[in-house]
Amino acid sequence: MSFLNVEKRIEKVKKDFHQSDDFASRVLVKQNAKIGFMFFKSITDGELFAETIYKPLSSATGEITLESLQNKVLKSSDIKEIKEDEIVENIISGSIIILIEGEEKVIAVDLLKYLTRTPTEPPTSPVIMGPREGFTEDINTNISLMRRRIASKDLVMKQVKIGSYSNTRVMITYVHGIVDQKIVEKVTQRLKEIKIDGILDAYYLVGFLQEDENSMFRQVGMAEKPDIVSSKLLEGKVGILVDNSPIVLTVPFIIFEDLQNSNDYYSNHHYSSFIRAVRLIGIIMAILASGVYLALQIYHYNIVPLNFLITIADTTQGLPFTPYIEILFIFLLFQILYEVSLRLPTYLGLATSVVGALILGDTGVKAGLISPPGVIIVAVSKIALYLVPQQSSQVCLLQLVFLFLGGSLGMLGIIGGMIYFTNYLNKIDSYGVPYLAPYSPRIKNDLQDGIFKENIGDMRKRPESFNNKNKVRLK
């Protein structure tokens, strides 16, 4: 039959790839058998192909069939039979396709080779003491990092492919016997329903996994370290690994997770409690400081201590801007400097930040455009913002909201905004878990690892905030 001709089958696949230049094919004649190979030069290991396939085949004796290749000749262990319509998918995945003239069967040998970086400590989660390995962009490496930490048959990996063009591998991972299967099914269903051209990073999936996709508060956890993700899986959460991304997503998610840090679990629990309290105070300051300062200066100056009021009056006298415009100008100036420092090369960005923050700030004060108290208040707000870097984007927006509220409605607007956002957060539900747990509602067991952390030996039960089957983790 003509469709069993090696050259014609190769030509057909070549047309499927639109004559792409990195598509390669070879035809070898051995023992009167015509053998064809098809692969992508860009993603397959050429040296391994020569050592495990081509050389053994060249020196083989006897009748050449696909069965003899699989069982006797080829040295690679990752060999599988595939169907004709699976050839293109396997070539894209880094396999070498082997055909023999007159045989309908096709075999694929996985020789995928991508350039990947070694696991290093991620810049978002540095630790003084503790594991320093971080995820990489290679999903197989990330799976191996997870397997090293949870060496159990109950660690489950389920693959989903998303993207009509990118065909991205997405791995759903959880610990069987701990996780609530309803959450696994819900996550799997949502991922399978995604119809998109391509998934280039894990963040592409966040909007699809959130209960309220238009909320300014994210409802999906993110981590770049395998020890953090492993601990979340052992609490009964579901992890989502995405190929080409060093970020692993976790659900369900509660907002107090971002007050926690890797260092908290590798240092004294009393110190960890103190640092978490500092983070909470810092975030509150970051959100409210600029708005409260503006409200006191414009509407409630009578409750400001006299000495401070005199200082403000002396430093703001003669300024060309109203207090509202002045704080907004300083806020935008700091935000511009931050965005510039992100996009410039490292050393140039650092120099720009120093020049902008010190020289421009000092020059602006001396020129009578802005006041020293305004610069200090906004600077403190911006510095405190990065006590919890995972929430920096949300807190930045809240800063702007409370700045407008304080400047237009005074303390009444600040208090009203606090009530509104607290009520809004209280309504968010992440896969059946209250967003403000374990404080609203109050869950006594989970307070052991809330703002104040207890010794790990006292945390005998898994968090009750999450729906998990096995409640006991320390017997």
Secondary structure, DSSP 4 states (H G I P E B T S, - for coil): -GGG-HHHHHHHHHHHTTT-TTEEEEEEEETTEEEEEEEETTTB-HHHHIIIIIHHHHT--S---HHHIIIII---S-EEEE-GGGHHHHHHTTEEEEEETT---EEEEE-B----PPP---TTS--SSS------S-HHHHHHHHHHHS-STTEEEEEEEE-TTT-EEEEEEEETTTB-HHHHHHHHHHHHT---S---SGGGGHHHH-SSTT-SS--SEEES-HHHHHHHHTTT-EEEEETT-S-EEEES--GGGGG--GGGGGS-HHHHHHHHHHHHHHHHHHHHHHHHHHHHHHT-GGGS-HHHHHHHHHHHTT-SS-HHHHHHHHHHHHHHHHHHHHHS-HHHHHHHHHIIIIIIHHHHHHTTSS-HHHHHHHHHHHHHGGGSGGGHHHHHHHHHHHHHHHHHHTHHHHHHHHHHHHHHHHH-EETTEETBTTBBTB-GGGGGBSSSB--GGG--B--TTS-BS--BS--
